[in-house]
Amino acid sequence: MSGLLGARTCSSAGEVSDLKCPLGAKLREPLTEARFQQIFGGAEQEPDLLAEPRWSRRCSLWRRRARACSAPGAWRLLLARLPPLRWLPHYRWRAWLLGDAVAGVTVGIVHVPQGMAFALLTSVPPVFGLYTSFFPVLLYTLLGTGRHLSTGTFAVLSLMTGSAVERLVPEPLGGNLSGIEMEQLDAQRVGAAAAVAFGSGALMTLAAVLTALPRSSPAELTISVLSLALLVPVKELNVRFRDKLPTPIPGEIVMVLLASVLCFTSSLDTRYNVQIVGLLPGGFPQPLLPNLAELPRILADSLPIALVTFAVSVSLASIYADKYNYTVDSNQELLAHGVSNLISSLFSCFPNSATLATTSLLVDAGGNTQLAGLFSCIVVLSVLLWLGPFFYYLPKAVLACINISSMRQMFFQMQELPQLWRISRVDFAVWMVTWMAVVTLSVDLGLAIGVVFSMMTVVCRTQRVQCLALGLAEGTELYRPLRESHKLLQVPGLCILSYPTPLYFGTRGQFRRILEWHLGLGGGKETPKTDGPPNAVAEPVRVVVLDCSGVTFADAAGAREVVQLASRCRDAGIHLLLAQCNASVLGTLTQAGLLDRVTPEQLFVSVQDAAAHALERLELTGPKTCTVWV
C-alpha cells in the first residue's frame, strides 16, 4: 500500500531526505463494486442461478439440502449435540479419572446440604433440592461443553423462584396446618416451582426478614449463631489456603452431621419446637407434567430466570475455558441448560444453573471434565436411595445458615467497589443502580432496571466519542491522531478523519455536527477545525477521507446521514472518499442510496490508498506544500 506522499515523486533528493516520504509506491486501481465484493466477500450468487425462475431456484435449494442429509451430516449433528462423543474418546483415563472422581464426590457432598438448603429458599420441601442436584447435573454432563462447570441449585435463582412460588401458592393466614394440609400445600408449591422451571423471579426485601426476626425461636436462633460461627471460618480457610489444601474442608457436611446428632440426642424438635427436615422420601418422584395452567402467570418470572441462568452459566464456562485453553459453544450451552431445566421440571425440580461456589470447588478439587458430574450424581443418588433417613433430625436452621454462608461472597463483592471506581466510574454506577434497585424493589425488576441503565450508559458513551483527525507519521505508512506527540505530515486541503463508533440513530446528530465542524459546512459561519499548532493556517478542505474502520454497524438513520453528507460535500466542492467500510456497513449505505451520490472509485480498502488518491486529485507535485509539525 502506498503512503500519503507515494502518489507523486518528490521534487528533489534533498527534500526526500528531510521528510523521508515513501517513494516509488504504486497507486492502486480504483476500487470498483465488483472488486469490493471480491475482497470483502459479499453475497455470493451463481450467475446462472440468478437467471433461473424462483421455483427452479427453490428446487435447487431443496436438492442441496437433501444431499446434505447424509450419514456424515447426521454424525456431525450428533457430535455437535452430544459433546461426550467428542471428548470421551480422547479422555486421559490415568491422568484425569482420579481428579474427576475426587472433585465429583467433593462437589456431591456439598450438593446434598446445599440442595436441601436452597430448597427452603424456593419454598419447597428439602428433598426437591436433592432432585434438582441430581437431574440437571446428569443432563448437563451429557449436553454441556463446559469441562469445569458445575450446575445445580443456585441461591439467586432459588430466591427468584421462591418469590414466584409464594405469590402463586401463599400460605394460609392462620398458619396452623394439619399434616395432610401441609402436604397439599407443599405439593402445590412444588408444582408452581416446576412450572417456573419449565418456563424459566426474586422477591428479596429486607423488611420481611426484619419482621420475622422477633417471631424466631430462641433455640433456632442459637443453632443459627453456632452454625454460622463454624461455617464462616471454614469457608474463609478454604479460600485463603486453597492452594495448600488437597481438598476443601467439607464444613457443610460436618455441620449437618453435628446438628443432626445434637438434635436427636437432645430432642430439640419436641422440647424446643425446633423445625427439622423430617422424612426424606426414598427414590425418585413419578414423572409428572408441571402445571402448565400457571404458565401465563409465571411468564414475567420465567424471563429474568432464563436470562440469569444463561448469563451466569455461559460467563462461568467462558472464564474457565479461557483459563484452561479450550472453547465452549454458547449455542450448545443454551441448549444444555434449556433441556436441563425442561426435563428436570418433569421430576419436580426447580430452576437451576451453573454455580460459582461448586464450580470453584470442582476446579480446586482437581476436576478436569464433565465426567466429574457423574460422580457428583452418584453421591446425591446414594442419599436419595439409602442415606435419606440420616437427615431426619437435621434442623432447618442449619440449612438456612448454609444459605447465608454460601451467599457471603455476594456481600463481599462490595469490597471491590473502590477498585471498580478507579477502573471505570460508569461500571461503578451500573453496579450501584442495579444493587439499589434489587434491594429496594425485587430481584427481577432490579435486574431489568440494571440492564436498561447499562444500555443507556452504552448509548451515552457512544455519543461522547471524539472524531480524530489523522496525519501520516514521518517515515512510516501509519496514520496517527494529530494531537499525539509524533512528527506528522499534514497536507493543506486534505482532511483525514476517523469516526470510531457505530453510526445509528443515537449518534447521527453528533456525526453531522462533527463533520460540519471539521469541513466548514455550517453555512459559511464556521471554519474548518484544525488540530495543528495555534499558528497553523486553516485552508479550505478540498478532499476528505473518512476512515470507517471503527463503524462496526450502521442503521437506516445513520446511513441516510452519510448519504446527506455526500450530497453536501458534492455541493460544496469537496471530494468525499470512504475507506475501510466493512461489507455490512457498505451494504446498508448502498441500500440508502450512497452510490447515487458517489462513484465506486471513491470507495477504498485502506486509508493509505484513499490518501494517495486524494493527493493525486490535489495535484501534489512534491512535499514542499506539506506541513510538518510535532
N, C-alpha and C positions, 0 to 999 in steps of 0.2 A: 504494500500500500504506500502511496506517496504521502509526503509530508505537506505542510502548509505551503512551502516555497518550492515544491517539486514540480510545479506546472511549467515554470519557465527557468531558463538558466540565468544565473546572476550576472551583473554587468561586468564585474571584474574579479580577478582572483583574490585581490586584497579584501574586497567586501565579503567574499565567500569565507575567507579565513577568519574574519572578525565575527561574523554572525553564525558560522557553522551551519548554514542551511543545507539540507539534503539535496544533492544534485543527482541528475541522471535518473530521477524517478519517472516512471512511465505513467501517464494519465490513463486510467481505465476507461473503457467504453461506457456510455450512458446505460443506466440500469432500466431495462425495459420490463414490462409486466411479466412477460414470459420468462425472462432471466430471473426475476424476483421469485416467481413460483418455483423455479428450478432450485434456487439457493435455499429458500426458506421452507420448501416442502408444502406448498399449498394443496388444495384439494386436487387429488389425482383422479382423473377420469379417462377412460379409454375413448379415443376419438370415435371409433365405430359404435361404441356403446351409446354415445350421446345421440347418434342418428337413429337409433332403434326406437320403435314405439314404446310407450310406457308399459304396456302389458308385456312386451317382449323383455324389457329390462327387468321387470319383476320376476318373470320366469327364470331368467338367468341368475338372478339373486337367489331364488329358492333352490335352483340346482346346485349353486355353490354351497349353500348351507347344508343341503342334503349330503353332498360329498364330504363336508366337514364332520358329519355324524358317523365317524368310523370308530373302529375299535381303539386305535391310538388316541383319538379325540376323547372317547369315553374314559380311557385310562388317565389322560391328563386332567380331566374334570374330577375324577375320583381322587387323584393325588392332591388337587387343589383344595378339595372339600374335606378330606381326611388326612390331616398333616402327619399322623403317626406312620402312614405308609411311606412318607419321605424320610423321617428321621429315625424310625425304628431299625431299618436295615443297616444304618450306619452307627447304631448305638455302641458305645465303647463299654462293654459289659464289665471288664475288670477295673476300668478307671472311674466309671460313673455309678455303677449299681449300688455300691456301699453308701456313697454320698446321697443318692436319691432315697435310699431306704431310710437312712438316719434322718434326713430332712423331712421326708414324708411322715414318719412316725412322730417326730417332734411337732410338726405342724398339726397332725391329727390330734395329739394330746391337747394342744391349745384349742383346737376347734371344739372339743367337747364342752368345756366350761364356757367358752366364749359364745358358742352357738346357743346354748341354753340361756345365757345372759342376754344376748341380743334378741332372743325370742320375747323376753319381757318388754324390751323397748318396742317391739312390734305388737304388743298386747295380745300375744297368743301363748299357749302353754309351752314350757321349755322343750318338750320333745320335738316340736316342729322346727326348732333351731337345729336340732341334730339332723333332721331330714334335709334342711337347707345346707348343712355342712357336708352332706353326702352326695345327693343327686347332682347339684351344679358342679361340684368338683369333678365328679366322674365324667360328666358331659364335656366340661372344658378340656379335660385330658384328651378326649377323643377329637375335639374340634379346634382347640386353641392353638395359636402359633407362638405364644409367649413361653419360652422354656423355663423362665424363672418366676412366672406369675402364679400367685396363689389366690384362688377365688373362694367365696363363701359368704358368711354373714358380714355385713358392713354397718358400722354404727350410724352413719348419716342416713343410709337407705332404711335402716330399721326405724329410726326416728320418723322419717318421712312416711313410711308405711304405717307405723303406729298411729300417726295423726289421722290418716285416712280411715283406718280401721275403727278407731274410737268415734270418729264422726259418723261413720256408716252404721256401726253397731254400738251405741252408747250403753253404758252400764246403768241399770235402774237406779233411781234416786235413793231408794231405801238402802240398798247395799247389802241387805241380808238375804242371801240366796241359798236355796237348798242345793244338795249335791246334783240333782237332776237339772235344776235351773242353771247351775254353773256350767254343767257340761253342754247344755244347749247354747249358752252364751259363748262359750269357747268355740263350739262348732260354727256358730255364725261368724265369729271373728276370724276363724281360720279360713272360712270361705271368702270373706271380704279380703283378707290378706292375699290369698291365692289369686283372686280376681285382679288385684292391683299388680301382682307379679305377671299375670297373663297380659295385661295391657301395658305394663311397665309404664310424693308428697310428704313438709315435716313440720309438725307443729311443735315448736320449742318455745316456750315462753317461760321465762324466769318466774312469772307470777304464780304459775301452777306449782312449781317446786316449793316456793316460799309459803304458799297457802297450805300445802300438805305437811310441811315440817312440824307444826305443833301437834298434829294428829299421829305422829310416828310413835312406835312403841319404844320405850327406853331400852329394852333388851335388844331389839333390832338395831337401834342407833348405836349401842355399844358394840355389837357384832360388826357393824359397818366401819366404825372407827378403827377397831383392831384389824380388820381385813385390809383397810387402806394403809395402815401402819406397816403391814407386811408386804403388800403388793407393790406399792410405790417405790420403796427402796430396792426391791428385787428388780423392778423394771429399770431403774437407774443403773444398777450394777450391770445388767445385761447390755445396756447402751454404752457405758463407759469402758467396760472390759470385753467388748465384742470380739476383738482380735485375739484375746488371750484365752477366752473360754472355749473349750472344744464344742460344747453345745450350750445354748442359753439355759439358764436356771428356770425350770418349769414352776414358777411361782403360783400360777393359777391352779394347777392340779394339786399342788401341795396345800394350798388354801382350801380347796374343795374337800380334800380328804380330812384335814384337821377340823373344819367346821362340821362336816357330817358326823365324825366321831364324837365331837363335843355335844352336838345337838342330840345324838342318840343316847349318850350316857347321862346327860343332864335332863332329858325330857323337856327341852326348851319349847317344843311345839305345844305341849299340853299345859305346862306350868306358867309360861310367859306369853303364850299365844304368838309364838314366832312362826311366820309363814314358811313352809317348807315346799320343796319341789313335789314331793309325793311320788306316786307310782308312775314310772315311765312305761308306756305301753311297749311291749316287745314286738319286734318285726317291723314291717312297713305298712303304711296305710294303704287301703284299697284305692287304686287309681280312680279319680273322680274329676269330672269336668268342673272347673270353677263356676261360680255363679255368674254367668255371662249377663244376666239381667242387670248386674251392678255396673257393667262397663260404661254406659253413658254417664253414670255419676262419678266414676273414678278416672275419666279421661284427663281431667285437669291435674290429677295427682300422678297419672302414669307418665305424662310427658316429661316433667322435670326428673322423675326417677330414671327414665330411659336415658336422658341426657347426662345425668350424673354418672350412671353406670358406664356408659360408653366413654365419657371423658376420663374418668378415673382409671378405668381398665386399660385403655389404649395408652394413656400417659405413662402408667407404670410399666406396661410391657415395652414401650419405646425406650424408657430410661435404662432398663436392664439389657435391652437388645443392643443399645449403643455401648454400654459398659462392657459387654461380653462379645461384641463384634458379630452380631447376626441381625437378621431383619425380621420384622413382623409384618403381616398382611393386615392392614386396617379393615379391609372389607371382610376378611375371614374372621377377624376378632369381633366385628359387629354381628356376623352370623353366629359365631360360637356363643356369645353372651345372650343373643336373642333366643337361640334354640335352648340354651341352658335355662333361662327364665321361663320359656314357654312350656317345655316338657316337665320341668320340676314343679310347675304350678299344678300339674295333674296329680302330684303326690303331696299336695297341701303345703308346698314350700312358699315362703315369702321372697320378695325380690333380693337378689344377691349380685355381687360384683367382685372385682379384684379388691384386695385389702392391702393397705400399706404395711400393717403390722405383721401379718402372716407371710407376706411376700418377703419382707426383710428377714424374718425368722427363717424362712426356707433357704434363702441365699446364704445366711450366716451359718446354717447347719450343714451346708455343702451340697445343696440341691443343684442338679445340672440340667434336667429335662422335665418334661411333663409327667414322666413316669413316677415322680415323687407324689403326684396327686393320687395315684392308685394306692400307695402305702398309707396316705392320709385317710383315704376312704376305708381301708381295712380297719384302722383304729376306730373310726366312727361306727363302722358296721358292727364291730365287736361290742360296743356299748349298746347299740340298738338291739342286738340279739341276745346278749348274755349279761352284760355288766350294768344294765339299767337299774336293777333293784338296789345297787350300792349307793345310788344317788337319792334314795327316798328321803333321807333326813337332811338333805342339803338345804340350808336356809336361803331363801330368795334374796336376802340382804347381801349375801356374799356375791351372788350373781350381779346385783346392782353395782357393787364395788368393782367387779371386773369390768363392767361397762365404763365406770368413771376412770379407772386406771388405763383402759385401752384408749380413751379419748384425751388423755392428758397432753399428747403431742399437739392436739388441735389448739389447746390453750398456750402451749409453749411457743407456738408459731408467732405469738405477739412479740417474742424476743427478737425476731428478725425484722421488726418494723424499722428500727433505726438504720439498719443496713439498707433496707428497701428504700427508705427516704433518701439516702445518699446516692443510690444507684439510679432510681427513677421515681420522681415525685408523682408522676402520672399513675404508675403502678401502685404506689402507696395510696393514692386517692381511690383507686379501684378497690383495693383491699379494704379500706376503711368504710367506704359506702356499702359494699356488699356485706361486711360484718354487721354494721349498724342495722341494715335492712333485715338481715336474718334474725338478729336478736330481738328487734322491736316488732317485727311483723311475723314472719314464718319462714321456714327454710325455702320452700318452693317459690314464694313471692320474692323473698330476698335474693335468691339466685337469679330470678328473672330481672330484678332491678339491677343487679350487678352486671349481667350480660348487656343490658341496654346501656348502662353507664359506660361500660368498656367500649361498646361500639361507638358511642358519642365521642369518647376520647380519640378513637382512631380517626373519625371524621375531622375533629378539631386539629389533630396533628397533621393530617394531610393538607389542611388549609393554611398551615403556617410554614410550609417548606419554602425555601428560597430557590429562585431560578438563578443558576450560576452562569456568568459569562466566562467563556473559556479562551485560553490563548495557548500557543504552541511553546512548550518548554524547549529552551535552546539546546540544539544538538540532538534532539530526540524526535520521535513522531507521536509523543504523548501530549494530550491537551489537558491542561490543569486550570483550576479556577484562578482568575486574575488577581484575586485577593491574597493568594498564597505567596510566600516569600521566595519565589523562584524567578529566575530570569526568563521572561516570556516574550514572545513575539506577537505583536498586535497590529493588524492591518487596518488602516483607515478605510472606512466604507464597508467593512466586513464585520458582522456580528455573529458570534457563535454562542448559542445558548443551550443549556442543558436543563430540562424540566424533569426533576426526579420524583414524580409521584403519579399515580393513576389519574386519568383525566375523565371525570364523571361529573354528574350534576352538582355535586358539592364543591368541586374545585374549578369549575369552568369560569366563574366570575373572577377568581384570583388569577387564573391563567390569562384571561383577557386583559386585566389591569397590568400584569407584569409585562406582557408583550407590548402593550401600548407604551409603557414607561421606557422600555429598552429601545423601541423602534421609533418613538416620537410620533405615534399615531393618534395622539389625543386632540385632534382638531387644530393643530398648529400652536397651541398654548404650552405644550410640553416639549422639552428637548430630550434627545436620547440619553439614557443613563450611561455613564462611564464609570468603570471600576478601576480606572487607572489613577495616576497621581493627580493632585489638585491642578497642576498646570497643564494637564493633558488637554489638547484641543479636540472637542467633540465634532466629528464630521457626520453629515447625513448618512444614514445607513442605506447602501445600495443593494447589498446581498446579505441575507440572514440564513444561517444554518441552524436548524432546530434539531438537537440531539434528543431522540425519543427513546433511548435505551432504558430510561427509568420509568417510562409509561408502560406499566405492565398490562393495563387494560384500559379501554375507553368505552363509554356508553354512548347512546344516541345523542344526548345533550353535549357531551364533550366532543364528539365527532363533528357535530354541527358548528361548534366553536372553532375548530381547526379549519373547516371549510370557509367560515366567515373571515378568519384571519387571512387565508389565502386570497380571498377576494379583496380585502382591504390592502394587502401588500401589493397586489397587482395594480389596483387603482393608484396607489402611492408611488408606483415605480420601483418597488422593492422586489427583488428576485428571491423567492422563498424556496429553500431546499430542505427536505426532510431526510434524516439519517437514522439508521438503526431501528426502524419500526418493525416490531415483530409481526408475524403473519396475522395474528388475531386483531391487533390494532389496525393494521393496514386494511384488513377486510372490512372492519367497521367504518373506517374512513372512506373506503371506496363506496360502500353502500350509502353513505351520507352524501355522496356526490363530489368527492375530492378530485377525481380525475376530470371533472368538468372545469376545475379551476387551475389545476397544474397538469403537467405532462409527465409520463413515466420517467423521462430523463431527469426530472427533479427529485427522484427517489434514489437514495444511496444506501449501500450496505454499511458504510463506516463514515465517521466524521472526517477522517483523513481524506477520503475520496471526495466527499462533498466540499471540503475546504479547497482542495486542489481545483475542482471545477469552478468554485467561486472565484479563485484568483485568476483563472483563465478568463472568466467573464469580466473581471475588473481590469483585464489587460495589464497585469502587473509585469513589468519588464525586468525587475531586479529588486533586491532587498532595500534599495535606498529609501523607499517610502514606508518601510516597516518601522513601527515604534517599538523600541526596546526599553523595558523598564523593569525594576526589581520591586 
